[in-house]
Structure formats: structure tokens, C-alpha cells
């Protein structure tokens, strides 16, 4: 069945906003029998004319988002020439804001996408932290901006997530005496490796609470001070061998430790 109406969405960016508006508006009239054609990255009159040449043979409406005055004027002109309704999505809000701000808009296409890049980087960093949490895949060491190493309950995972929200890709590797650390650690730039240690008494308390929360025997070897001291001794030997910075997280908030790490990384690497 031929569509009853075709909505053409033109944009000098990806056209997502125009399509959402087109879809929301048409649904108020027609449940199913419509078509939306989206044309992103429109930069000149030749592209615009081709779209109008297609639209003139259909029952159509053209919805456009452009910050170019030249392209806007040409779209209005072709709409009048072909007797096709055109809807300008960007101009009314920009004119209203210009009146409030008292100065004209930048008229740069794709600004919102550039602003969103930070958001997408954050999402990517969070996904990275989840994927390479707790030594799940040592390949993460190679790809990471920051690699956290330390024994269990030294805040590696929460620090990874906090730093991910600052757009850093973080892998964390648990250090356990019975398990050799991945060779990738010794090939990594040691300025990107952060060793985490903590007071054994504090760790003892944290581990006991962890075991209780899991319904396990809180007197297990995992929570014993002797075991914790053994793990810390091993971890410090590995950290000394790597030559990385070491931070005692015993009485530091996540934010404070993260700030130390960010300052350290920033002093050695530009972003």
C-alpha cells in the first residue's frame, strides 16, 4: 500500500530531532499509513533540490533543521515554488533565545553532537570498567588509561566506576599470592598503574562485614589478619617490582583517592 503522506526530514546534522518531531506530529493524525525519509548532512542547494524533486510527486511535507540562513532561504523558496509545506524546526526557538540573550546564535551545525561526545565517552568508559573489572580479561590492561592493582577490598571496583564517570578507561587487577599477575602489567607504562593498599585492621573489619553480608563464616581465612598481612606483603612486592605509585586508601573517601589518581595521571599525560 502506498503511503498516504511522506514526511521529508532534512538536516545539516544527523536529523534525529527533525525525525522525532515529524513522527510525533504525524501520529496525531495517521496511525500507520505514512513514510518518513530522513536526509542528514545537507550542505548545499543541489542536495535540497534533489529532495524537492522527489517530494513534488508525492503528498508530502518537508521538515528541516538547519542553522544556515542561505539553506533556509532556499528551502522556503523551493517550498513555495513546488507548493510543498515546509516546517522550520530551528528558527523559532533560536529567535526566542536570541531575544533573551541579546546576541545572535553561532549557527554552527552539529554542535549538540559535539556536546554529546563527552556523554558517549563516559558510557564507553563505564562499559570498559565493567568489562575489565576484577581481572576478568588481562587484555584490558593494555587498553586502559588507568590500571588499578591491589588485594581484595581496597576499593578497586568503586574507584574504577568513579573514574569511568570522569571518562577514564580503567581496568582493575586483584593481587592474590596464589595467582601470578598478568604479564601485561609488567609491560604497561608504570605511570598508568596505581597500587592500592590499606591498613590490615581496617581490611579485616571490611572483609568480616563482607562475609556476614554473604551469609558466610566471618572467621574464614579470607578475613584473618594473618592472611591479609600475607596478601599485603605480596602486593607490595609486585608494586615495587612494577615501580608504580602506591596509595593507602584506608581512611580516604573514593572521591579523595580518585582525585589523587587524576592529578597523578594529568601530571604525566595530556588528554
LOKOL-297061 format. One record per residue (C-alpha): x, y, z; residue number from 1. Coordinates in steps of 0.1 Angstrom, whole numbers, plus 5000, padded with zeros to 4 digits. Example, Ala and Ser with C-alpha at 12.3 -4.5 7.8 and 13.67 -1.06 7.14 Angstrom:
// LOKOL-297061
<site xx="5123" yy="4955" zz="5078" k="1"/>
<site xx="5137" yy="4989" zz="5071" k="2"/>
END
This chain:
// LOKOL-297061
<site xx="5000" yy="5000" zz="5000" k="1"/>
<site xx="5013" yy="5034" zz="4990" k="2"/>
<site xx="5019" yy="5058" zz="5019" k="3"/>
<site xx="4992" yy="5084" zz="5023" k="4"/>
<site xx="5018" yy="5110" zz="5031" k="5"/>
<site xx="5056" yy="5113" zz="5030" k="6"/>
<site xx="5075" yy="5134" zz="5055" k="7"/>
<site xx="5109" yy="5145" zz="5044" k="8"/>
<site xx="5133" yy="5154" zz="5071" k="9"/>
<site xx="5163" yy="5175" zz="5061" k="10"/>
<site xx="5191" yy="5184" zz="5084" k="11"/>
<site xx="5226" yy="5198" zz="5084" k="12"/>
<site xx="5234" yy="5174" zz="5112" k="13"/>
<site xx="5220" yy="5138" zz="5116" k="14"/>
<site xx="5183" yy="5148" zz="5115" k="15"/>
<site xx="5173" yy="5129" zz="5147" k="16"/>
<site xx="5155" yy="5159" zz="5162" k="17"/>
<site xx="5135" yy="5166" zz="5130" k="18"/>
<site xx="5125" yy="5129" zz="5127" k="19"/>
<site xx="5113" yy="5128" zz="5163" k="20"/>
<site xx="5091" yy="5159" zz="5157" k="21"/>
<site xx="5078" yy="5145" zz="5124" k="22"/>
<site xx="5069" yy="5112" zz="5139" k="23"/>
<site xx="5052" yy="5127" zz="5170" k="24"/>
<site xx="5032" yy="5151" zz="5148" k="25"/>
<site xx="5020" yy="5127" zz="5122" k="26"/>
<site xx="5009" yy="5102" zz="5148" k="27"/>
<site xx="4983" yy="5127" zz="5159" k="28"/>
<site xx="4966" yy="5122" zz="5125" k="29"/>
<site xx="4975" yy="5089" zz="5109" k="30"/>
<site xx="4982" yy="5056" zz="5128" k="31"/>
<site xx="5002" yy="5038" zz="5102" k="32"/>
<site xx="5000" yy="5049" zz="5066" k="33"/>
<site xx="5029" yy="5073" zz="5064" k="34"/>
<site xx="5066" yy="5073" zz="5055" k="35"/>
<site xx="5095" yy="5093" zz="5068" k="36"/>
<site xx="5125" yy="5099" zz="5047" k="37"/>
<site xx="5155" yy="5114" zz="5065" k="38"/>
<site xx="5183" yy="5132" zz="5048" k="39"/>
<site xx="5212" yy="5141" zz="5071" k="40"/>
<site xx="5242" yy="5164" zz="5065" k="41"/>
<site xx="5226" yy="5186" zz="5039" k="42"/>
<site xx="5252" yy="5212" zz="5030" k="43"/>
<site xx="5241" yy="5228" zz="4997" k="44"/>
<site xx="5213" yy="5237" zz="4973" k="45"/>
<site xx="5219" yy="5208" zz="4949" k="46"/>
<site xx="5211" yy="5183" zz="4976" k="47"/>
<site xx="5180" yy="5203" zz="4987" k="48"/>
<site xx="5167" yy="5205" zz="4951" k="49"/>
<site xx="5170" yy="5167" zz="4946" k="50"/>
<site xx="5148" yy="5162" zz="4977" k="51"/>
<site xx="5122" yy="5186" zz="4965" k="52"/>
<site xx="5122" yy="5170" zz="4930" k="53"/>
<site xx="5113" yy="5137" zz="4947" k="54"/>
<site xx="5088" yy="5153" zz="4971" k="55"/>
<site xx="5069" yy="5171" zz="4944" k="56"/>
<site xx="5055" yy="5138" zz="4930" k="57"/>
<site xx="5040" yy="5129" zz="4964" k="58"/>
<site xx="5017" yy="5142" zz="4990" k="59"/>
<site xx="5044" yy="5155" zz="5013" k="60"/>
<site xx="5056" yy="5178" zz="5040" k="61"/>
<site xx="5092" yy="5189" zz="5045" k="62"/>
<site xx="5105" yy="5193" zz="5080" k="63"/>
<site xx="5140" yy="5208" zz="5083" k="64"/>
<site xx="5166" yy="5217" zz="5109" k="65"/>
<site xx="5193" yy="5239" zz="5096" k="66"/>
<site xx="5213" yy="5268" zz="5111" k="67"/>
<site xx="5224" yy="5280" zz="5076" k="68"/>
<site xx="5204" yy="5311" zz="5066" k="69"/>
<site xx="5213" yy="5305" zz="5030" k="70"/>
<site xx="5199" yy="5269" zz="5030" k="71"/>
<site xx="5168" yy="5280" zz="5050" k="72"/>
<site xx="5160" yy="5307" zz="5024" k="73"/>
<site xx="5165" yy="5282" zz="4996" k="74"/>
<site xx="5142" yy="5256" zz="5013" k="75"/>
<site xx="5115" yy="5283" zz="5017" k="76"/>
<site xx="5119" yy="5293" zz="4981" k="77"/>
<site xx="5116" yy="5257" zz="4968" k="78"/>
<site xx="5086" yy="5250" zz="4991" k="79"/>
<site xx="5068" yy="5280" zz="4975" k="80"/>
<site xx="5078" yy="5270" zz="4940" k="81"/>
<site xx="5066" yy="5234" zz="4944" k="82"/>
<site xx="5037" yy="5242" zz="4967" k="83"/>
<site xx="5050" yy="5219" zz="4994" k="84"/>
<site xx="5046" yy="5228" zz="5031" k="85"/>
<site xx="5079" yy="5233" zz="5048" k="86"/>
<site xx="5084" yy="5234" zz="5086" k="87"/>
<site xx="5114" yy="5252" zz="5101" k="88"/>
<site xx="5122" yy="5235" zz="5135" k="89"/>
<site xx="5152" yy="5255" zz="5145" k="90"/>
<site xx="5144" yy="5292" zz="5138" k="91"/>
<site xx="5116" yy="5299" zz="5162" k="92"/>
<site xx="5134" yy="5287" zz="5194" k="93"/>
<site xx="5167" yy="5303" zz="5182" k="94"/>
<site xx="5149" yy="5337" zz="5176" k="95"/>
<site xx="5133" yy="5334" zz="5210" k="96"/>
<site xx="5166" yy="5327" zz="5227" k="97"/>
<site xx="5183" yy="5355" zz="5207" k="98"/>
<site xx="5158" yy="5379" zz="5222" k="99"/>
<site xx="5166" yy="5368" zz="5257" k="100"/>
<site xx="5204" yy="5366" zz="5254" k="101"/>
<site xx="5207" yy="5397" zz="5233" k="102"/>
<site xx="5231" yy="5383" zz="5208" k="103"/>
<site xx="5228" yy="5361" zz="5177" k="104"/>
<site xx="5234" yy="5323" zz="5177" k="105"/>
<site xx="5267" yy="5307" zz="5164" k="106"/>
<site xx="5249" yy="5290" zz="5135" k="107"/>
<site xx="5273" yy="5260" zz="5137" k="108"/>
<site xx="5258" yy="5227" zz="5126" k="109"/>
<site xx="5263" yy="5196" zz="5147" k="110"/>
<site xx="5270" yy="5215" zz="5180" k="111"/>
<site xx="5248" yy="5192" zz="5200" k="112"/>
<site xx="5266" yy="5161" zz="5187" k="113"/>
<site xx="5299" yy="5176" zz="5198" k="114"/>
<site xx="5285" yy="5183" zz="5232" k="115"/>
<site xx="5272" yy="5147" zz="5234" k="116"/>
<site xx="5306" yy="5133" zz="5227" k="117"/>
<site xx="5315" yy="5136" zz="5264" k="118"/>
<site xx="5284" yy="5116" zz="5273" k="119"/>
<site xx="5293" yy="5089" zz="5248" k="120"/>
<site xx="5329" yy="5087" zz="5261" k="121"/>
<site xx="5315" yy="5083" zz="5296" k="122"/>
<site xx="5293" yy="5055" zz="5286" k="123"/>
<site xx="5322" yy="5038" zz="5268" k="124"/>
<site xx="5344" yy="5042" zz="5298" k="125"/>
<site xx="5318" yy="5027" zz="5322" k="126"/>
<site xx="5313" yy="4998" zz="5298" k="127"/>
<site xx="5351" yy="4993" zz="5298" k="128"/>
<site xx="5353" yy="4993" zz="5336" k="129"/>
<site xx="5326" yy="4967" zz="5338" k="130"/>
<site xx="5342" yy="4945" zz="5311" k="131"/>
<site xx="5376" yy="4946" zz="5327" k="132"/>
<site xx="5366" yy="4946" zz="5363" k="133"/>
<site xx="5384" yy="4923" zz="5388" k="134"/>
<site xx="5409" yy="4909" zz="5362" k="135"/>
<site xx="5382" yy="4894" zz="5340" k="136"/>
<site xx="5403" yy="4899" zz="5309" k="137"/>
<site xx="5440" yy="4909" zz="5312" k="138"/>
<site xx="5438" yy="4924" zz="5277" k="139"/>
<site xx="5421" yy="4954" zz="5294" k="140"/>
<site xx="5455" yy="4963" zz="5310" k="141"/>
<site xx="5469" yy="4971" zz="5276" k="142"/>
<site xx="5439" yy="4992" zz="5266" k="143"/>
<site xx="5433" yy="5010" zz="5299" k="144"/>
<site xx="5441" yy="5047" zz="5306" k="145"/>
<site xx="5445" yy="5036" zz="5343" k="146"/>
<site xx="5451" yy="5002" zz="5358" k="147"/>
<site xx="5443" yy="4997" zz="5395" k="148"/>
<site xx="5460" yy="4969" zz="5413" k="149"/>
<site xx="5455" yy="4957" zz="5449" k="150"/>
<site xx="5443" yy="4930" zz="5472" k="151"/>
<site xx="5406" yy="4923" zz="5478" k="152"/>
<site xx="5385" yy="4952" zz="5494" k="153"/>
<site xx="5409" yy="4980" zz="5485" k="154"/>
<site xx="5382" yy="4999" zz="5466" k="155"/>
<site xx="5393" yy="4989" zz="5431" k="156"/>
<site xx="5358" yy="4984" zz="5417" k="157"/>
<site xx="5342" yy="5016" zz="5431" k="158"/>
<site xx="5372" yy="5036" zz="5421" k="159"/>
<site xx="5371" yy="5022" zz="5386" k="160"/>
<site xx="5334" yy="5032" zz="5382" k="161"/>
<site xx="5341" yy="5067" zz="5397" k="162"/>
<site xx="5370" yy="5073" zz="5373" k="163"/>
<site xx="5349" yy="5059" zz="5344" k="164"/>
<site xx="5324" yy="5087" zz="5351" k="165"/>
<site xx="5353" yy="5111" zz="5346" k="166"/>
<site xx="5358" yy="5095" zz="5312" k="167"/>
<site xx="5388" yy="5074" zz="5321" k="168"/>
<site xx="5390" yy="5038" zz="5309" k="169"/>
<site xx="5400" yy="5018" zz="5339" k="170"/>
<site xx="5409" yy="4981" zz="5343" k="171"/>
<site xx="5415" yy="4966" zz="5378" k="172"/>
<site xx="5435" yy="4936" zz="5387" k="173"/>
<site xx="5433" yy="4917" zz="5420" k="174"/>
<site xx="5466" yy="4907" zz="5435" k="175"/>
<site xx="5464" yy="4872" zz="5451" k="176"/>
<site xx="5495" yy="4853" zz="5463" k="177"/>
<site xx="5484" yy="4821" zz="5447" k="178"/>
<site xx="5477" yy="4836" zz="5413" k="179"/>
<site xx="5506" yy="4852" zz="5393" k="180"/>
<site xx="5497" yy="4887" zz="5380" k="181"/>
<site xx="5492" yy="4890" zz="5342" k="182"/>
<site xx="5524" yy="4897" zz="5323" k="183"/>
<site xx="5507" yy="4927" zz="5306" k="184"/>
<site xx="5511" yy="4945" zz="5339" k="185"/>
<site xx="5549" yy="4945" zz="5336" k="186"/>
<site xx="5547" yy="4957" zz="5300" k="187"/>
<site xx="5524" yy="4986" zz="5309" k="188"/>
<site xx="5537" yy="5022" zz="5314" k="189"/>
<site xx="5541" yy="5021" zz="5352" k="190"/>
<site xx="5528" yy="5057" zz="5354" k="191"/>
<site xx="5494" yy="5044" zz="5344" k="192"/>
<site xx="5494" yy="5017" zz="5371" k="193"/>
<site xx="5481" yy="5026" zz="5406" k="194"/>
<site xx="5488" yy="5004" zz="5435" k="195"/>
<site xx="5461" yy="5004" zz="5463" k="196"/>
<site xx="5469" yy="4993" zz="5498" k="197"/>
<site xx="5450" yy="4996" zz="5532" k="198"/>
<site xx="5455" yy="4991" zz="5569" k="199"/>
<site xx="5452" yy="4954" zz="5577" k="200"/>
<site xx="5429" yy="4961" zz="5607" k="201"/>
<site xx="5407" yy="4981" zz="5585" k="202"/>
<site xx="5407" yy="4954" zz="5559" k="203"/>
<site xx="5399" yy="4929" zz="5585" k="204"/>
<site xx="5368" yy="4948" zz="5595" k="205"/>
<site xx="5357" yy="4953" zz="5559" k="206"/>
<site xx="5362" yy="4916" zz="5550" k="207"/>
<site xx="5343" yy="4904" zz="5580" k="208"/>
<site xx="5313" yy="4926" zz="5571" k="209"/>
<site xx="5315" yy="4913" zz="5535" k="210"/>
<site xx="5314" yy="4877" zz="5547" k="211"/>
<site xx="5285" yy="4884" zz="5570" k="212"/>
<site xx="5266" yy="4901" zz="5542" k="213"/>
<site xx="5271" yy="4870" zz="5521" k="214"/>
<site xx="5259" yy="4848" zz="5550" k="215"/>
<site xx="5293" yy="4832" zz="5553" k="216"/>
<site xx="5315" yy="4825" zz="5583" k="217"/>
<site xx="5332" yy="4858" zz="5591" k="218"/>
<site xx="5361" yy="4839" zz="5608" k="219"/>
<site xx="5372" yy="4824" zz="5575" k="220"/>
<site xx="5408" yy="4827" zz="5565" k="221"/>
<site xx="5398" yy="4854" zz="5539" k="222"/>
<site xx="5392" yy="4878" zz="5568" k="223"/>
<site xx="5421" yy="4869" zz="5591" k="224"/>
<site xx="5447" yy="4895" zz="5599" k="225"/>
<site xx="5475" yy="4870" zz="5591" k="226"/>
<site xx="5461" yy="4863" zz="5557" k="227"/>
<site xx="5456" yy="4900" zz="5550" k="228"/>
<site xx="5492" yy="4907" zz="5560" k="229"/>
<site xx="5504" yy="4879" zz="5537" k="230"/>
<site xx="5484" yy="4894" zz="5508" k="231"/>
<site xx="5496" yy="4929" zz="5515" k="232"/>
<site xx="5533" yy="4918" zz="5516" k="233"/>
<site xx="5528" yy="4901" zz="5483" k="234"/>
<site xx="5510" yy="4931" zz="5468" k="235"/>
<site xx="5537" yy="4955" zz="5479" k="236"/>
<site xx="5564" yy="4932" zz="5463" k="237"/>
<site xx="5545" yy="4933" zz="5430" k="238"/>
<site xx="5541" yy="4971" zz="5432" k="239"/>
<site xx="5578" yy="4976" zz="5440" k="240"/>
<site xx="5587" yy="4954" zz="5410" k="241"/>
<site xx="5564" yy="4975" zz="5387" k="242"/>
<site xx="5576" yy="5007" zz="5402" k="243"/>
<site xx="5541" yy="5023" zz="5403" k="244"/>
<site xx="5526" yy="5049" zz="5426" k="245"/>
<site xx="5510" yy="5034" zz="5458" k="246"/>
<site xx="5481" yy="5049" zz="5476" k="247"/>
<site xx="5468" yy="5039" zz="5511" k="248"/>
<site xx="5430" yy="5040" zz="5508" k="249"/>
<site xx="5424" yy="5031" zz="5545" k="250"/>
<site xx="5407" yy="5063" zz="5556" k="251"/>
<site xx="5402" yy="5080" zz="5523" k="252"/>
<site xx="5368" yy="5086" zz="5505" k="253"/>
<site xx="5366" yy="5073" zz="5470" k="254"/>
<site xx="5365" yy="5109" zz="5457" k="255"/>
<site xx="5397" yy="5117" zz="5475" k="256"/>
<site xx="5416" yy="5087" zz="5462" k="257"/>
<site xx="5402" yy="5094" zz="5427" k="258"/>
<site xx="5414" yy="5130" zz="5429" k="259"/>
<site xx="5450" yy="5118" zz="5437" k="260"/>
<site xx="5449" yy="5094" zz="5408" k="261"/>
<site xx="5436" yy="5120" zz="5384" k="262"/>
<site xx="5462" yy="5145" zz="5395" k="263"/>
<site xx="5489" yy="5119" zz="5390" k="264"/>
<site xx="5477" yy="5109" zz="5355" k="265"/>
<site xx="5472" yy="5145" zz="5345" k="266"/>
<site xx="5507" yy="5154" zz="5355" k="267"/>
<site xx="5521" yy="5128" zz="5331" k="268"/>
<site xx="5497" yy="5126" zz="5303" k="269"/>
<site xx="5476" yy="5151" zz="5283" k="270"/>
<site xx="5440" yy="5141" zz="5275" k="271"/>
END
